Amino acid sequence: MEKYSCENHIDHALDMFVAEQKEFPIMDKVEEDKKLSTKCSYCEQPAEYIVSSK
């Protein structure tokens, strides 16, 4: 499972991941070359972070 998040929604993304997966997520920055094409899972802003289990 992966969630993409902008700066504004990172707290929500982490909370939702823990609630759904029952485990602590890994948070990584989105690579520079993918920032413009990857949108936040909660709004239309470019994603800054990937929240995932691996």
N, C-alpha and C positions, 0 to 999 in steps of 0.2 A: 504494500500500500504506500502510495506517495501522495502528499498534499503539497501544493505550491502556495507560497504566501508572500505578500508584500510586507513592507515594514510595519504597516498599521495592523495587520491581521495575524502576526506571528504568534502572539499569545493565544489567540482563539484557535489557531491551527494546532498548536501544541496541546491545548486542553482537549480539543476534539479527538486528536489522535489517541491520547491516553484513554479517553472515555470509550472509544470504539475498539481499540486494540488491546487494552489492559496491559500495556507494556510501555516502557519509556522510549521515546523516539530518538532518532539521530537527526540533527539539524545541520545542513550544509548550505553554503552559499551557492546560488545558481551561477554557472559559468558565464563569463562575460559575453561569449558569442551566442548564448541562448537567452539572454535577458530580454531582448526586444520581442522575441517570438513566444515566450512563455508567460502566461497570465496567471495572476493570483486565483486560487480556487474560490475565493469569496468576493472578489470584485474584478474590475477590468484593468487594474494597475499591473504593470510588469512585476513578475515574481522576483523577489530577492533571495528567498530561501526555499529549500526542498526539505520537507519533514517526512522521514521514511523509517522503516523498520530495519533497513540494511544500508 
